[in-house]
Amino acid sequence: MLFSILDSLQKGDLLVADRHFAAAHFYWYYQQQGVEFLTRAHQCLKVSRIKRIHSYSRDDFIGSVNIGKNYRLDNVQTVLTNKKRSKN
């Protein structure tokens, strides 16, 4: 279901998602598709590294995220499908 939703998004659309979709490989995918996104911070994300564009409070802000090359995946669907299979 996730990939049918992601595939239907167009440049400029806003995706509002929970923490399960707040990983670097997802962020990279969203950026490559031109999709704006709003998520809670993933527990591994170092919030101090995010460039703050606008702050509402200490913990609520709009930021800009640069994704490192190690997290830039060409095919997010394949990677996630393989992870799911390895858990079974």
Biopython code that builds the backbone (N, CA, C, O; Angstrom):
import numpy as np
from Bio.PDB.StructureBuilder import StructureBuilder

atoms = [
    (1, "MET", "N", (0.816, -1.190, 0.000)),
    (1, "MET", "CA", (0.000, 0.000, 0.000)),
    (1, "MET", "C", (0.871, 1.269, 0.000)),
    (1, "MET", "O", (0.561, 2.244, -0.686)),
    (2, "LEU", "N", (1.950, 1.242, 0.770)),
    (2, "LEU", "CA", (2.828, 2.404, 0.850)),
    (2, "LEU", "C", (3.298, 2.853, -0.524)),
    (2, "LEU", "O", (3.251, 4.042, -0.838)),
    (3, "PHE", "N", (3.748, 1.920, -1.339)),
    (3, "PHE", "CA", (4.331, 2.301, -2.619)),
    (3, "PHE", "C", (3.293, 2.794, -3.610)),
    (3, "PHE", "O", (3.604, 3.621, -4.467)),
    (4, "SER", "N", (2.062, 2.301, -3.509)),
    (4, "SER", "CA", (1.015, 2.839, -4.381)),
    (4, "SER", "C", (0.708, 4.286, -4.002)),
    (4, "SER", "O", (0.403, 5.108, -4.866)),
    (5, "ILE", "N", (0.789, 4.591, -2.715)),
    (5, "ILE", "CA", (0.582, 5.974, -2.269)),
    (5, "ILE", "C", (1.743, 6.845, -2.733)),
    (5, "ILE", "O", (1.529, 7.917, -3.300)),
    (6, "LEU", "N", (2.972, 6.390, -2.494)),
    (6, "LEU", "CA", (4.144, 7.175, -2.894)),
    (6, "LEU", "C", (4.173, 7.399, -4.398)),
    (6, "LEU", "O", (4.523, 8.487, -4.856)),
    (7, "ASP", "N", (3.810, 6.388, -5.166)),
    (7, "ASP", "CA", (3.826, 6.514, -6.622)),
    (7, "ASP", "C", (2.767, 7.486, -7.130)),
    (7, "ASP", "O", (2.905, 8.029, -8.226)),
    (8, "SER", "N", (1.711, 7.711, -6.348)),
    (8, "SER", "CA", (0.650, 8.612, -6.797)),
    (8, "SER", "C", (0.942, 10.082, -6.464)),
    (8, "SER", "O", (0.267, 10.980, -6.965)),
    (9, "LEU", "N", (1.952, 10.320, -5.616)),
    (9, "LEU", "CA", (2.292, 11.695, -5.246)),
    (9, "LEU", "C", (2.998, 12.399, -6.396)),
    (9, "LEU", "O", (3.759, 11.793, -7.151)),
    (10, "GLN", "N", (2.725, 13.691, -6.508)),
    (10, "GLN", "CA", (3.322, 14.489, -7.566)),
    (10, "GLN", "C", (4.146, 15.614, -6.952)),
    (10, "GLN", "O", (4.000, 15.932, -5.771)),
    (11, "LYS", "N", (4.998, 16.201, -7.753)),
    (11, "LYS", "CA", (5.835, 17.306, -7.302)),
    (11, "LYS", "C", (4.957, 18.389, -6.674)),
    (11, "LYS", "O", (3.953, 18.807, -7.252)),
    (12, "GLY", "N", (5.353, 18.832, -5.483)),
    (12, "GLY", "CA", (4.602, 19.868, -4.783)),
    (12, "GLY", "C", (3.559, 19.342, -3.813)),
    (12, "GLY", "O", (3.029, 20.106, -3.005)),
    (13, "ASP", "N", (3.249, 18.027, -3.877)),
    (13, "ASP", "CA", (2.304, 17.449, -2.920)),
    (13, "ASP", "C", (2.928, 17.451, -1.523)),
    (13, "ASP", "O", (4.151, 17.467, -1.381)),
    (14, "LEU", "N", (2.081, 17.435, -0.501)),
    (14, "LEU", "CA", (2.538, 17.389, 0.886)),
    (14, "LEU", "C", (2.186, 16.030, 1.469)),
    (14, "LEU", "O", (1.019, 15.639, 1.485)),
    (15, "LEU", "N", (3.179, 15.322, 1.940)),
    (15, "LEU", "CA", (2.996, 14.037, 2.583)),
    (15, "LEU", "C", (3.112, 14.237, 4.089)),
    (15, "LEU", "O", (4.120, 14.761, 4.563)),
    (16, "VAL", "N", (2.105, 13.832, 4.842)),
    (16, "VAL", "CA", (2.134, 13.874, 6.301)),
    (16, "VAL", "C", (2.214, 12.422, 6.755)),
    (16, "VAL", "O", (1.323, 11.622, 6.471)),
    (17, "ALA", "N", (3.290, 12.093, 7.463)),
    (17, "ALA", "CA", (3.530, 10.695, 7.801)),
    (17, "ALA", "C", (4.008, 10.560, 9.241)),
    (17, "ALA", "O", (4.470, 11.526, 9.848)),
    (18, "ASP", "N", (3.889, 9.350, 9.778)),
    (18, "ASP", "CA", (4.366, 9.114, 11.139)),
    (18, "ASP", "C", (5.839, 8.702, 11.115)),
    (18, "ASP", "O", (6.479, 8.727, 10.063)),
    (19, "ARG", "N", (6.364, 8.329, 12.262)),
    (19, "ARG", "CA", (7.789, 8.010, 12.393)),
    (19, "ARG", "C", (8.244, 6.844, 11.533)),
    (19, "ARG", "O", (9.425, 6.757, 11.197)),
    (20, "HIS", "N", (7.353, 5.961, 11.176)),
    (20, "HIS", "CA", (7.736, 4.802, 10.362)),
    (20, "HIS", "C", (8.213, 5.218, 8.972)),
    (20, "HIS", "O", (8.870, 4.436, 8.286)),
    (21, "PHE", "N", (7.895, 6.415, 8.559)),
    (21, "PHE", "CA", (8.282, 6.919, 7.244)),
    (21, "PHE", "C", (9.238, 8.102, 7.388)),
    (21, "PHE", "O", (9.313, 8.967, 6.515)),
    (22, "ALA", "N", (9.968, 8.125, 8.510)),
    (22, "ALA", "CA", (10.851, 9.247, 8.815)),
    (22, "ALA", "C", (12.310, 8.806, 8.856)),
    (22, "ALA", "O", (13.048, 9.169, 9.772)),
    (23, "ALA", "N", (12.715, 8.038, 7.881)),
    (23, "ALA", "CA", (14.108, 7.599, 7.803)),
    (23, "ALA", "C", (14.791, 8.283, 6.622)),
    (23, "ALA", "O", (14.132, 8.756, 5.696)),
    (24, "ALA", "N", (16.110, 8.328, 6.670)),
    (24, "ALA", "CA", (16.868, 9.045, 5.646)),
    (24, "ALA", "C", (16.555, 8.556, 4.240)),
    (24, "ALA", "O", (16.437, 9.366, 3.321)),
    (25, "HIS", "N", (16.417, 7.235, 4.054)),
    (25, "HIS", "CA", (16.134, 6.742, 2.700)),
    (25, "HIS", "C", (14.765, 7.199, 2.217)),
    (25, "HIS", "O", (14.589, 7.425, 1.019)),
    (26, "PHE", "N", (13.796, 7.342, 3.104)),
    (26, "PHE", "CA", (12.500, 7.901, 2.709)),
    (26, "PHE", "C", (12.643, 9.382, 2.376)),
    (26, "PHE", "O", (12.111, 9.848, 1.369)),
    (27, "TYR", "N", (13.363, 10.125, 3.226)),
    (27, "TYR", "CA", (13.549, 11.551, 2.961)),
    (27, "TYR", "C", (14.178, 11.765, 1.590)),
    (27, "TYR", "O", (13.772, 12.654, 0.841)),
    (28, "TRP", "N", (15.164, 10.947, 1.272)),
    (28, "TRP", "CA", (15.823, 11.058, -0.035)),
    (28, "TRP", "C", (14.817, 10.796, -1.150)),
    (28, "TRP", "O", (14.790, 11.522, -2.144)),
    (29, "TYR", "N", (14.002, 9.776, -0.994)),
    (29, "TYR", "CA", (12.989, 9.450, -1.998)),
    (29, "TYR", "C", (12.010, 10.610, -2.166)),
    (29, "TYR", "O", (11.701, 11.003, -3.291)),
    (30, "TYR", "N", (11.526, 11.155, -1.065)),
    (30, "TYR", "CA", (10.586, 12.278, -1.139)),
    (30, "TYR", "C", (11.207, 13.453, -1.880)),
    (30, "TYR", "O", (10.569, 14.066, -2.737)),
    (31, "GLN", "N", (12.460, 13.765, -1.542)),
    (31, "GLN", "CA", (13.123, 14.893, -2.189)),
    (31, "GLN", "C", (13.301, 14.655, -3.686)),
    (31, "GLN", "O", (13.124, 15.574, -4.486)),
    (32, "GLN", "N", (13.645, 13.439, -4.066)),
    (32, "GLN", "CA", (13.840, 13.132, -5.481)),
    (32, "GLN", "C", (12.532, 13.235, -6.265)),
    (32, "GLN", "O", (12.540, 13.557, -7.453)),
    (33, "GLN", "N", (11.411, 12.960, -5.599)),
    (33, "GLN", "CA", (10.106, 13.044, -6.252)),
    (33, "GLN", "C", (9.548, 14.466, -6.230)),
    (33, "GLN", "O", (8.533, 14.743, -6.870)),
    (34, "GLY", "N", (10.206, 15.368, -5.496)),
    (34, "GLY", "CA", (9.725, 16.742, -5.394)),
    (34, "GLY", "C", (8.557, 16.890, -4.440)),
    (34, "GLY", "O", (7.799, 17.857, -4.519)),
    (35, "VAL", "N", (8.414, 15.931, -3.540)),
    (35, "VAL", "CA", (7.305, 15.914, -2.581)),
    (35, "VAL", "C", (7.749, 16.620, -1.300)),
    (35, "VAL", "O", (8.827, 16.344, -0.773)),
    (36, "GLU", "N", (6.922, 17.522, -0.810)),
    (36, "GLU", "CA", (7.147, 18.138, 0.498)),
    (36, "GLU", "C", (6.679, 17.129, 1.542)),
    (36, "GLU", "O", (5.745, 16.368, 1.289)),
    (37, "PHE", "N", (7.311, 17.113, 2.701)),
    (37, "PHE", "CA", (6.906, 16.121, 3.697)),
    (37, "PHE", "C", (6.981, 16.681, 5.105)),
    (37, "PHE", "O", (7.778, 17.568, 5.410)),
    (38, "LEU", "N", (6.128, 16.133, 5.947)),
    (38, "LEU", "CA", (6.038, 16.499, 7.353)),
    (38, "LEU", "C", (6.018, 15.202, 8.142)),
    (38, "LEU", "O", (5.096, 14.398, 8.004)),
    (39, "THR", "N", (7.030, 15.000, 8.965)),
    (39, "THR", "CA", (7.090, 13.797, 9.797)),
    (39, "THR", "C", (7.577, 14.176, 11.185)),
    (39, "THR", "O", (8.127, 15.256, 11.400)),
    (40, "ARG", "N", (7.369, 13.284, 12.099)),
    (40, "ARG", "CA", (8.033, 13.411, 13.392)),
    (40, "ARG", "C", (9.468, 12.983, 13.184)),
    (40, "ARG", "O", (9.764, 12.252, 12.239)),
    (41, "ALA", "N", (10.343, 13.412, 14.028)),
    (41, "ALA", "CA", (11.753, 13.039, 13.903)),
    (41, "ALA", "C", (11.948, 11.573, 14.277)),
    (41, "ALA", "O", (11.424, 11.105, 15.289)),
    (42, "HIS", "N", (12.686, 10.872, 13.473)),
    (42, "HIS", "CA", (13.069, 9.493, 13.775)),
    (42, "HIS", "C", (14.004, 9.525, 14.985)),
    (42, "HIS", "O", (14.765, 10.478, 15.156)),
    (43, "GLN", "N", (13.952, 8.492, 15.821)),
    (43, "GLN", "CA", (14.748, 8.502, 17.047)),
    (43, "GLN", "C", (16.255, 8.538, 16.788)),
    (43, "GLN", "O", (17.014, 8.935, 17.672)),
    (44, "CYS", "N", (16.704, 8.134, 15.602)),
    (44, "CYS", "CA", (18.140, 8.164, 15.287)),
    (44, "CYS", "C", (18.581, 9.483, 14.652)),
    (44, "CYS", "O", (19.776, 9.726, 14.483)),
    (45, "LEU", "N", (17.629, 10.318, 14.307)),
    (45, "LEU", "CA", (17.962, 11.581, 13.663)),
    (45, "LEU", "C", (18.594, 12.540, 14.669)),
    (45, "LEU", "O", (18.048, 12.765, 15.749)),
    (46, "LYS", "N", (19.724, 13.092, 14.315)),
    (46, "LYS", "CA", (20.383, 14.079, 15.167)),
    (46, "LYS", "C", (19.774, 15.440, 14.838)),
    (46, "LYS", "O", (20.196, 16.116, 13.900)),
    (47, "VAL", "N", (18.791, 15.817, 15.615)),
    (47, "VAL", "CA", (18.005, 17.021, 15.366)),
    (47, "VAL", "C", (18.891, 18.266, 15.339)),
    (47, "VAL", "O", (18.586, 19.230, 14.636)),
    (48, "SER", "N", (19.964, 18.249, 16.084)),
    (48, "SER", "CA", (20.860, 19.413, 16.121)),
    (48, "SER", "C", (21.516, 19.675, 14.765)),
    (48, "SER", "O", (22.013, 20.777, 14.531)),
    (49, "ARG", "N", (21.526, 18.692, 13.871)),
    (49, "ARG", "CA", (22.138, 18.856, 12.548)),
    (49, "ARG", "C", (21.178, 19.436, 11.507)),
    (49, "ARG", "O", (21.592, 19.751, 10.391)),
    (50, "ILE", "N", (19.922, 19.576, 11.860)),
    (50, "ILE", "CA", (18.934, 20.093, 10.914)),
    (50, "ILE", "C", (19.018, 21.608, 10.871)),
    (50, "ILE", "O", (19.023, 22.274, 11.906)),
    (51, "LYS", "N", (19.084, 22.136, 9.674)),
    (51, "LYS", "CA", (19.090, 23.592, 9.504)),
    (51, "LYS", "C", (17.663, 24.085, 9.723)),
    (51, "LYS", "O", (16.754, 23.735, 8.970)),
    (52, "ARG", "N", (17.477, 24.889, 10.746)),
    (52, "ARG", "CA", (16.148, 25.418, 11.056)),
    (52, "ARG", "C", (15.809, 26.584, 10.146)),
    (52, "ARG", "O", (16.572, 27.543, 10.028)),
    (53, "ILE", "N", (14.667, 26.489, 9.512)),
    (53, "ILE", "CA", (14.186, 27.555, 8.633)),
    (53, "ILE", "C", (13.235, 28.460, 9.397)),
    (53, "ILE", "O", (13.278, 29.684, 9.269)),
    (54, "HIS", "N", (12.374, 27.836, 10.196)),
    (54, "HIS", "CA", (11.423, 28.598, 11.017)),
    (54, "HIS", "C", (11.128, 27.790, 12.278)),
    (54, "HIS", "O", (10.830, 26.599, 12.195)),
    (55, "SER", "N", (11.209, 28.426, 13.439)),
    (55, "SER", "CA", (10.929, 27.755, 14.712)),
    (55, "SER", "C", (9.604, 28.237, 15.288)),
    (55, "SER", "O", (9.295, 29.429, 15.274)),
    (56, "TYR", "N", (8.837, 27.287, 15.792)),
    (56, "TYR", "CA", (7.589, 27.582, 16.492)),
    (56, "TYR", "C", (7.799, 27.460, 17.997)),
    (56, "TYR", "O", (7.221, 28.209, 18.784)),
    (57, "SER", "N", (8.635, 26.508, 18.375)),
    (57, "SER", "CA", (9.037, 26.314, 19.764)),
    (57, "SER", "C", (10.350, 25.525, 19.724)),
    (57, "SER", "O", (10.883, 25.261, 18.646)),
    (58, "ARG", "N", (10.855, 25.161, 20.866)),
    (58, "ARG", "CA", (12.126, 24.428, 20.912)),
    (58, "ARG", "C", (12.059, 23.121, 20.123)),
    (58, "ARG", "O", (13.023, 22.745, 19.457)),
    (59, "ASP", "N", (10.930, 22.438, 20.198)),
    (59, "ASP", "CA", (10.804, 21.119, 19.569)),
    (59, "ASP", "C", (9.981, 21.115, 18.286)),
    (59, "ASP", "O", (9.886, 20.076, 17.633)),
    (60, "ASP", "N", (9.395, 22.220, 17.909)),
    (60, "ASP", "CA", (8.571, 22.302, 16.700)),
    (60, "ASP", "C", (9.170, 23.327, 15.750)),
    (60, "ASP", "O", (9.256, 24.514, 16.066)),
    (61, "PHE", "N", (9.581, 22.849, 14.582)),
    (61, "PHE", "CA", (10.214, 23.748, 13.629)),
    (61, "PHE", "C", (10.151, 23.164, 12.220)),
    (61, "PHE", "O", (9.894, 21.976, 12.031)),
    (62, "ILE", "N", (10.385, 24.009, 11.266)),
    (62, "ILE", "CA", (10.537, 23.605, 9.873)),
    (62, "ILE", "C", (12.027, 23.627, 9.598)),
    (62, "ILE", "O", (12.715, 24.591, 9.933)),
    (63, "GLY", "N", (12.520, 22.568, 8.989)),
    (63, "GLY", "CA", (13.946, 22.489, 8.749)),
    (63, "GLY", "C", (14.272, 21.969, 7.364)),
    (63, "GLY", "O", (13.404, 21.499, 6.629)),
    (64, "SER", "N", (15.526, 22.065, 7.038)),
    (64, "SER", "CA", (16.053, 21.574, 5.770)),
    (64, "SER", "C", (17.018, 20.435, 6.083)),
    (64, "SER", "O", (17.894, 20.570, 6.938)),
    (65, "VAL", "N", (16.851, 19.318, 5.389)),
    (65, "VAL", "CA", (17.653, 18.133, 5.664)),
    (65, "VAL", "C", (18.521, 17.811, 4.456)),
    (65, "VAL", "O", (18.016, 17.679, 3.341)),
    (66, "ASN", "N", (19.825, 17.684, 4.676)),
    (66, "ASN", "CA", (20.726, 17.185, 3.644)),
    (66, "ASN", "C", (20.939, 15.698, 3.885)),
    (66, "ASN", "O", (21.296, 15.292, 4.991)),
    (67, "ILE", "N", (20.723, 14.888, 2.862)),
    (67, "ILE", "CA", (20.851, 13.443, 2.994)),
    (67, "ILE", "C", (22.227, 13.017, 2.498)),
    (67, "ILE", "O", (22.600, 13.307, 1.361)),
    (68, "GLY", "N", (22.976, 12.333, 3.348)),
    (68, "GLY", "CA", (24.299, 11.837, 2.981)),
    (68, "GLY", "C", (24.235, 10.799, 1.877)),
    (68, "GLY", "O", (23.217, 10.130, 1.702)),
    (69, "LYS", "N", (25.315, 10.666, 1.139)),
    (69, "LYS", "CA", (25.364, 9.740, 0.005)),
    (69, "LYS", "C", (25.069, 8.302, 0.400)),
    (69, "LYS", "O", (24.503, 7.552, -0.395)),
    (70, "ASN", "N", (25.440, 7.899, 1.614)),
    (70, "ASN", "CA", (25.196, 6.521, 2.054)),
    (70, "ASN", "C", (23.719, 6.184, 2.162)),
    (70, "ASN", "O", (23.345, 5.012, 2.125)),
    (71, "TYR", "N", (22.879, 7.199, 2.295)),
    (71, "TYR", "CA", (21.453, 6.987, 2.468)),
    (71, "TYR", "C", (20.649, 7.240, 1.198)),
    (71, "TYR", "O", (19.430, 7.068, 1.189)),
    (72, "ARG", "N", (21.315, 7.641, 0.145)),
    (72, "ARG", "CA", (20.636, 7.950, -1.115)),
    (72, "ARG", "C", (20.417, 6.673, -1.894)),
    (72, "ARG", "O", (21.341, 6.139, -2.507)),
    (73, "LEU", "N", (19.201, 6.191, -1.867)),
    (73, "LEU", "CA", (18.873, 4.922, -2.510)),
    (73, "LEU", "C", (18.118, 5.162, -3.806)),
    (73, "LEU", "O", (17.187, 5.966, -3.861)),
    (74, "ASP", "N", (18.534, 4.453, -4.847)),
    (74, "ASP", "CA", (17.859, 4.588, -6.131)),
    (74, "ASP", "C", (16.507, 3.896, -6.128)),
    (74, "ASP", "O", (15.575, 4.347, -6.793)),
    (75, "ASN", "N", (16.396, 2.806, -5.386)),
    (75, "ASN", "CA", (15.151, 2.056, -5.397)),
    (75, "ASN", "C", (14.736, 1.722, -3.966)),
    (75, "ASN", "O", (15.045, 0.642, -3.462)),
    (76, "VAL", "N", (14.054, 2.626, -3.330)),
    (76, "VAL", "CA", (13.611, 2.445, -1.946)),
    (76, "VAL", "C", (12.712, 1.219, -1.826)),
    (76, "VAL", "O", (12.809, 0.485, -0.843)),
    (77, "GLN", "N", (11.853, 0.984, -2.789)),
    (77, "GLN", "CA", (10.915, -0.138, -2.719)),
    (77, "GLN", "C", (11.657, -1.464, -2.638)),
    (77, "GLN", "O", (11.285, -2.322, -1.838)),
    (78, "THR", "N", (12.682, -1.651, -3.433)),
    (78, "THR", "CA", (13.445, -2.899, -3.413)),
    (78, "THR", "C", (14.119, -3.105, -2.067)),
    (78, "THR", "O", (14.084, -4.208, -1.520)),
    (79, "VAL", "N", (14.722, -2.075, -1.534)),
    (79, "VAL", "CA", (15.414, -2.177, -0.255)),
    (79, "VAL", "C", (14.437, -2.534, 0.859)),
    (79, "VAL", "O", (14.716, -3.415, 1.672)),
    (80, "LEU", "N", (13.309, -1.863, 0.898)),
    (80, "LEU", "CA", (12.335, -2.119, 1.960)),
    (80, "LEU", "C", (11.699, -3.489, 1.810)),
    (80, "LEU", "O", (11.430, -4.148, 2.815)),
    (81, "THR", "N", (11.453, -3.929, 0.604)),
    (81, "THR", "CA", (10.895, -5.256, 0.383)),
    (81, "THR", "C", (11.882, -6.311, 0.862)),
    (81, "THR", "O", (11.483, -7.289, 1.494)),
    (82, "ASN", "N", (13.156, -6.127, 0.573)),
    (82, "ASN", "CA", (14.177, -7.075, 1.017)),
    (82, "ASN", "C", (14.305, -7.102, 2.537)),
    (82, "ASN", "O", (14.500, -8.170, 3.117)),
    (83, "LYS", "N", (14.199, -5.952, 3.189)),
    (83, "LYS", "CA", (14.243, -5.915, 4.656)),
    (83, "LYS", "C", (13.062, -6.668, 5.246)),
    (83, "LYS", "O", (13.210, -7.398, 6.226)),
    (84, "LYS", "N", (11.888, -6.489, 4.649)),
    (84, "LYS", "CA", (10.695, -7.161, 5.142)),
    (84, "LYS", "C", (10.847, -8.670, 5.017)),
    (84, "LYS", "O", (10.486, -9.413, 5.929)),
    (85, "ARG", "N", (11.383, -9.123, 3.884)),
    (85, "ARG", "CA", (11.583, -10.572, 3.679)),
    (85, "ARG", "C", (12.569, -11.141, 4.682)),
    (85, "ARG", "O", (12.378, -12.251, 5.178)),
    (86, "SER", "N", (13.636, -10.385, 4.992)),
    (86, "SER", "CA", (14.659, -10.895, 5.911)),
    (86, "SER", "C", (14.126, -11.044, 7.334)),
    (86, "SER", "O", (14.661, -11.836, 8.110)),
    (87, "LYS", "N", (13.083, -10.298, 7.687)),
    (87, "LYS", "CA", (12.491, -10.408, 9.038)),
    (87, "LYS", "C", (11.626, -11.661, 9.173)),
    (87, "LYS", "O", (11.427, -12.156, 10.282)),
    (88, "ASN", "N", (11.110, -12.180, 8.050)),
    (88, "ASN", "CA", (10.220, -13.349, 8.100)),
    (88, "ASN", "C", (10.967, -14.628, 8.225)),
    (88, "ASN", "O", (10.358, -15.696, 8.279)),
]
sb = StructureBuilder()
sb.init_structure("model")
sb.init_model(0)
sb.init_chain("A")
sb.init_seg("    ")
for serial, (resi, resn, name, xyz) in enumerate(atoms, 1):
    if name == "N":
        sb.init_residue(resn, " ", resi, " ")
    sb.init_atom(name, np.array(xyz, "f"), 0.0, 1.0, " ", f" {name:<3s}", serial, name[0])
structure = sb.get_structure()
